[in-house]
Every structure is written in C-alpha cells, then in structure tokens.
Amino acid sequence: MTNINQLTTNNIKIPSKDLEILKTNFSHCFNKKGNFDFEKFKKELSKNEDIDFSNESYGMDWLGKSYARLLANDEATTLLKENKEWNKKPENKNSDNLLIKGDNLEVLKHLSNAYNEKIKMIYIDPPYNTGGDGFVYQDDRKFSVEELSKLAGIDNEKAKRILDFTQSKSNSHSAWLTFMYPRLYIAKQLLKDDGVIFVSIDDNEVAQLRILMDEIFGEENFVEIFIWDKKNSAKGVPTKNMVVNIHEYILCYSKSTNSKLFGEERTKDTFSNPDNDERGIWRLSNIKSTLENSEKFSIIDPKTGNKFTNYWAFSKESLKKMIEENRIVFPKELGGLPKQKEFFNEFKNANMPIKSNLGLFHAQDTYEEAVDEMLGPKVFPYRKPTNLIKKIVSQAGEDSEVIILDFFAGSGTTGDAVMQLNVEDDGNRKYILVQLPEVIDSQKNKTAYDFVKNELKIENPTIFDITKERLVRAGNKIKEDNNKLKEPKDLSSIDFGFKIFETISNNKGNWGDYILEAENFNSQTKLFDEKKLSKEDLEILLITWKTYDGFSLTKNLKEIDLDGYKGCYLDNKLYLIDKGFETKNLKKLLEEIDINKEFNPAIIIVFGYNFQSKILREIADNVKNYANKKHIDIDFIIRY
Ligand SMILES: C[S@@+](CC[C@H](N)C(=O)[O-])C[C@H]1O[C@@H](n2cnc3c(N)ncnc32)[C@H](O)[C@@H]1O
C-alpha cells in the first residue's frame, strides 16, 4: 500500500503526456533526479538510420512563447462547480452534453485527464484579432520578473518584457499567439488518435495560425485549409487594390495519420435503373482513355455489329468480359458510343470526397433568419452560419463515441448543429461547449444586453447567458418543426438537454483560507472554522477531484453508507470528504470491502483538512493490514 500526500485544492496539474511516454520508453535517459538527458536520447535515436538529425531547424518564435509554454503546463487555478438545479431537471439529468462556463484554458486543464484522447472533433472559432473584435490579451496570473524568469528558463530582461506585454492588454500577433498556443496545445491531448481539429480564421492571423498549428500538431498532420464564402457578390468596400474579401478559412489538422474525414454522402440523383438490372441503380461512365500507354483496339456492339476504335481505359480481355457481363452499353442517344454501367452499390467508398472550397454559407439564410427570430436580430450577429458548422461536424461520424468540443462557443452554433444532425441521421453525437462569462457592455452591445437583462431577467448579462439560451431555444425549435411535419419522427432518443458546470476561483470565498502549504499544515491544531466549508464547497471539491482523477463530468459517483458516514465511490476509487469519520466508520468500511462484491476500492482518497491525524493514521494502518492479509493493493491518498 502506498500512502501519498497531495496538495490539490489549489493544484490541479495537467499531466505531461510527452514526458510520460518518454519515461515509459526511455527510462534510461532520465538521471537519478528525474531530469531528462537529451544528448543521451539523441545518441540513442541516432542508432536508427531512419532519423535524420541534419534537418534545418525551422519554426516560429515570438515574444511570449516561453510564457505560453509555461501556461500550457502550469496548474489550473480554479475548481469545478456543478449547476445542481439545472442538471437535476428532467431534460438534463441523463444528458451527456455539456456547457461549461469559464476561461477555456482553465476548463481545458480540468478536462485534460477525464477527456484525454476522448474527443473526436474540435471545432473552434477564436477571436480573429481583427483589431475591432475586442481581442486583448488578458491574464490574471501575477508572476514577478524573478519567478517568471526561473519558471520559463529565460533571463530577467526577457521576463520583464513578457510581463509588460501580458499586462498591457495587447492585441499584437505575439499576444494572440501567446493566447492560442496553450489552448491548442492542451486541445491536442484531448483528441482521439483518429480525431481532427478545425479552426476558423481570417486573413489577419491565418499565416500565424498555420505555422503555430504545424508546430503543435506536426506538419504531417495538416489536412487542409478549407475556405468558405460569406457572400456571393463583391458588394462591400474594396481595398485600394480593388479587392473585396468574401471568404474565410477553416484550418484542419488531424491528431495522427489515422484520421479520416467522413466526406460527403454520394447522392443517388444521377443513378437510375432503366433496364431493371439486378445489381441495382447505375449511371453511365466514360471508358475512353487519354493516357499515353493505354491500348488502342476495336470493340464491337454485339447487337448492332457497330465497331468503335479508340484508346480504352481497360484491356482487351477486361472489356470482353465486361461486355459479356452486361457492364458495357451502347446508348443510341449517344450515337451508340460504348459506356460503362457504374453501379451505385459497387463504389468502394460509399462517400465522395469533400471539396476544399466549401462554398457559400449565407449569414441570412432561412435558418439564420430563424435564429435571429429566436434570439433577436442583433443579439449575436457574428455567429457562424449553422449550415457551415453542420457540414464541418458531419465530418466526424455519428455514433455515441463522437464527442464534439467547441471551447469558443459564442452563441452555441456548434451545439445547435450537433442536435440538428442527430435528428437528421438518428445520430448520437455529444457536444461539450465552453464559454467565458464575458460581460456584455450595455452601451456597445445594447440589443444583447437588453435581451439578457429584460427577457432572460439576468442581473449582470454575459455572453454565457446567450449560449445557454440558444441551446434551449434551438432544441425547442427542432422539436416544434418536427411536430409540424406530416409524419413527425420519434425524437425520444435524441439528447436535447445539457449539463452545466462552471469554474470558480480557488482563492476566493471560503477557499481563500485553504491555500496552505502541506508541510506547514499541522492537523493537530484546528486550523479552520467548523462552519467555513459548506456542504456545497465540499461538493465542488469532489467534482474537481473526480474529474482530475479521470471521471467524465457526466458520470456521477455513487454514495456508500459506512455506518452513518457518507463515502462516494465509483470504479475502484473511494472518496472520504466529509468531517466526522470515526473508528466505527472505518470498521464498516473494511467490512464492506470484505462482503460487498460491488465495492472494491483500489484507491482511497481523503480530504486531509477534515480528518484528525489520529484517524488518518488509523485508516492507513488498518487498510494496510487488511490489504496485506488479502494480498490486494489499496492506495491511501491524503489530499489537501
Ligand atoms: C467568434 S466568437 C464564436 C462564435 C460562435 N462560433 C458562434 O457561431 O456563435 C468567440 C467566442 O469566444 C469567447 N471567448 C473568448 N475568449 C475566451 C476564453 N478565454 N474562454 C472561453 N471563451 C472565450 C467569446 O466570448 C466569444 O463568444
């Protein structure tokens, strides 16, 4: 049995998967102190002739890159709270969709264990840094010059320049890249091995983003830069060079070379079966060849005896066989020229490739007009056309394993698209949306402000309130539209609900008093006021911990009664959080492990602040004896 002390009330650290992989496979390249010996590693790899170290080094550097790396790896400074009232509602209680309120960097860090390699597709539409879109670099981490220089491994002078820039609300390319890097870095870890990411962008940052994504995802995982048109005419103010920009970009990268986009379903429109061929519908396809090395010979229509001499796409033998099998026809309307019958059922790929130019998606198409009606025309005008996002989301497949993540949710278009697609193809996709509670300015954005304040009756309007409302209204609209159909579909299996969680700062309110260094903590003394941590606070702690330990947010722990003390248990992990654990509860705990086949804790995690050191020792000793006797492993972890 291992007895481990952890400090995690203010220390949720994202795991470094790269380091883990290195430690597993190249443990001999780490020294005693656990430091990585790069030269040794390089020598090791050089034995492999496929690896060429002579390549030029190439990459992008910017002021703040070392800071961005630090942000990607440092710990979360928040805890996770559930909106219990919302999540209890009948439409939400069994839902696997999530809407999370908070800064997406914090949220991504919280998700990094539980959703590690679980996400099939990420679509994001970050601020474009146009100068007018309100993007400014904001960050409330307060490092001193010395701290930053030590943590980021840079000199004081550089650390000072970085701090100046991160605190000056900059919207330079450097500021934007510093903002994007850590988010994309963690996002990559969440993607499944065959997962893909799509990122919307325009001319302002497309060049920077491409190189950044090459660096994070690897050039070999570049899939495409899709373009789409937002209008179909050159109306608008041209540049001095007489150009009107009408398109935007969506960069697509895969996690590995194992991904495959869905493509487009082959439509049956051009196929028919005029001769009732038992192989099913078919269409005509050319068999003339333009290739140099193809054969020139004659083929004869067996019915008319007409002879056609040409270069053909098939060999003489193949064509002879095809004529016998009724795969070649000589349609009169085409002057009797031979054609191949191409059968729909015989296509190797059921789907057609998707074009890199996605086409026109109008901000005012019929559905977008309906969204305007749903929320009010100017409430969220800069959202993406839902049909565009449907096209992107449809590239991920439709089964229940497909989770779509959008951590710049805005009006929630991605959630709407997921629901619509699920209705259309009986799919089971889930979504996770993240949105900052960005305060809506009552002057600059009066319509949105009034909508949230007056219609939704929310005192301090934020964009998050709009995201939430759109998801509810879009779900209702889909159901209403379905009911209006002559033959409405049964939508009972479609998940129209969603659960809400939010990040809360761990040094505000009651938590402020708990930022104690583990070694300073002496549990003999009663350090905190009995009343300070409420039941709700402890629930927050439990949700944060269970997510940190790898349980998805939609998975609930089960309560287990230990002679009057409530423990929480799931999949071999037992949490003891509340105060008041006594010897009789410990006795019952061991009894339960003994007799209850469903209860097999391999890890017992306790909240150290709520346990006297005497009982901690008692648990440790007794669990250890029990585990030894039964030849099983039970870890005992005390967290603060
Ligand atoms: C361009 S909008 C996305 C619009 C969305 N695609 C739609 O169709 O409605 C970007 C959104 O990201 C949000 N955002 C910006 N920074 C964020 C952050 N750090 N964490 C979470 N959301 C953020 C903004 O509030 C804004 O709503």
The ligand as an SDF file (V2000), in Angstrom:
LIG
                    3D

 27 29  0  0  0  0  0  0  0  0999 V2000
  -16.0910   34.4420  -32.5210 C   0  0  0  0  0  0  0  0  0  0  0  0
  -16.9970   34.0080  -31.1600 S   0  0  0  0  0  0  0  0  0  0  0  0
  -17.6000   32.4000  -31.5300 C   0  0  0  0  0  0  0  0  0  0  0  0
  -18.9090   32.4330  -32.2660 C   0  0  0  0  0  0  0  0  0  0  0  0
  -19.5270   31.0760  -32.4810 C   0  0  0  0  0  0  0  0  0  0  0  0
  -18.7790   30.2830  -33.4100 N   0  0  0  0  0  0  0  0  0  0  0  0
  -20.9440   31.2230  -32.9720 C   0  0  0  0  0  0  0  0  0  0  0  0
  -21.2620   30.7490  -34.0550 O   0  0  0  0  0  0  0  0  0  0  0  0
  -21.7510   31.7970  -32.2490 O   0  0  0  0  0  0  0  0  0  0  0  0
  -15.7600   33.7030  -29.9620 C   0  0  0  0  0  0  0  0  0  0  0  0
  -16.3070   33.4590  -28.5770 C   0  0  0  0  0  0  0  0  0  0  0  0
  -15.2660   33.0350  -27.7370 O   0  0  0  0  0  0  0  0  0  0  0  0
  -15.4540   33.6110  -26.4590 C   0  0  0  0  0  0  0  0  0  0  0  0
  -14.1620   33.6220  -25.7790 N   0  0  0  0  0  0  0  0  0  0  0  0
  -13.1220   34.4710  -25.9590 C   0  0  0  0  0  0  0  0  0  0  0  0
  -12.1010   34.1760  -25.1390 N   0  0  0  0  0  0  0  0  0  0  0  0
  -12.4930   33.0930  -24.4270 C   0  0  0  0  0  0  0  0  0  0  0  0
  -11.8760   32.3130  -23.4060 C   0  0  0  0  0  0  0  0  0  0  0  0
  -10.6540   32.5910  -22.9730 N   0  0  0  0  0  0  0  0  0  0  0  0
  -12.5610   31.2810  -22.8940 N   0  0  0  0  0  0  0  0  0  0  0  0
  -13.8120   30.9800  -23.3400 C   0  0  0  0  0  0  0  0  0  0  0  0
  -14.4530   31.6830  -24.2890 N   0  0  0  0  0  0  0  0  0  0  0  0
  -13.7950   32.7350  -24.8280 C   0  0  0  0  0  0  0  0  0  0  0  0
  -16.0180   34.9760  -26.7330 C   0  0  0  0  0  0  0  0  0  0  0  0
  -16.7510   35.4320  -25.6200 O   0  0  0  0  0  0  0  0  0  0  0  0
  -16.9040   34.7090  -27.9370 C   0  0  0  0  0  0  0  0  0  0  0  0
  -18.2020   34.4300  -27.5360 O   0  0  0  0  0  0  0  0  0  0  0  0
  1  2  1  0
  2  3  1  0
  2 10  1  0
  3  4  1  0
  4  5  1  0
  5  6  1  0
  5  7  1  0
  7  8  2  0
  7  9  1  0
 10 11  1  0
 11 12  1  0
 11 26  1  0
 12 13  1  0
 13 14  1  0
 13 24  1  0
 14 15  1  0
 14 23  1  0
 15 16  2  0
 16 17  1  0
 17 18  1  0
 17 23  2  0
 18 19  1  0
 18 20  2  0
 20 21  1  0
 21 22  2  0
 22 23  1  0
 24 25  1  0
 24 26  1  0
 26 27  1  0
M  CHG  2   2   1   9  -1
M  END
$$$$
